[in-house]
Amino acid sequence: MRNGTVVALAYDGLCTFEFGIVVEVFGLRRPELDVPWYRFSVCGLKKGPMRATGGVTLRATAGLEAFSRAATIVIPGWCDAAPPPPRLLDALRRAHKRGARLVSICSGVFVLAAAGVLDGKRATTHWRYASHLAVRYPMVQVDPDVLYIDEGNVLTSAGSAAGIDLLLHIVRLDYGAAIANQVAKRLVVPPHRDGGQAQYVSAPVRENGERGLAPLLDWARRHLQQPLAIAQLAGRAAMSERNFARRFRAETGTTPHRWLTHERLLAAQRLLETTDDSIDRIAEAVGLQTAPTLRHHFRRIFRTSPGAYRRRFTLAPPSI
């Protein structure tokens, strides 16, 4: 059961922020959601007190044996370039073999890579560490341009705050978009951020209070049912298509086409959960036009069908 026990690793030199967001998402009681929430525990790499960044000391009540009971294991960063101890890597391999979901935040990816569970898979980390990860673990397909990557039973996030995006993605997988949105609201963060790391890498601060493409993106979200050709969006931004495409990638980290497709799929998720509209009607409402097109993109991104998603997360009874 994916939304069962979540275990976070604690270690000497613990990354406090990364650990804190794991506790915030999985460890808080959430009676307002009226769903059986995750069972959360902390696994200590050693007995006794462990140092965390910022002068904090903590002590875990469980050791690596907790991995054997975990549905999800989270590695919240890692301490410098220290090699993970063999007993940690062995415990992760055993958990992976039995089907546990392994998650890393930021530099925690180095632990998963050392365990070999990322060989042949895509992974990401903070943009500053990406080249080092690629050189050190050539079997891992490193993508430095995204906020997180979901490879099914192994998930990795970019820099520290991107861990929030990944953890909300996991909540969305386990409980649906409506519950994930409520958790995001309590965190006072957007339920889904657009684009990738490119928008955060050494980007110059705009002058004169310029808001960039944000107003256009808000307008596009309100008009997803329209075709929204790139030429139309570029025209509203008063740019040539070429300049618009370059500016769009610089601000969002992705292309206009990919951004629109993902926004349409997020809108489709909400409609699947909250209405009994047919798949054809939902496809039209979000601008994907036909049910086969919606099914194709939905399965490609979410690895399930719209019908299966609705059966799992519906808040309104589907029509016969």
PyMOL commands that set and color helices and strands:
alter all, ss='L'
color gray80, all
select helices_A, chain A and resi 16-27+31-33+64-69+86-97+106-115+130-136+162-175+177-187+197-200+214-222+230-236+241-252+256-274+279-285+291-302+306-313
alter helices_A, ss='H'
color red, helices_A
select strands_A, chain A and resi 5-10+39-44+50-52+56-58+72-76+101-105+122-123+141-142+148-150+154-157
alter strands_A, ss='S'
color yellow, strands_A
deselect
rebuild
show_as cartoon
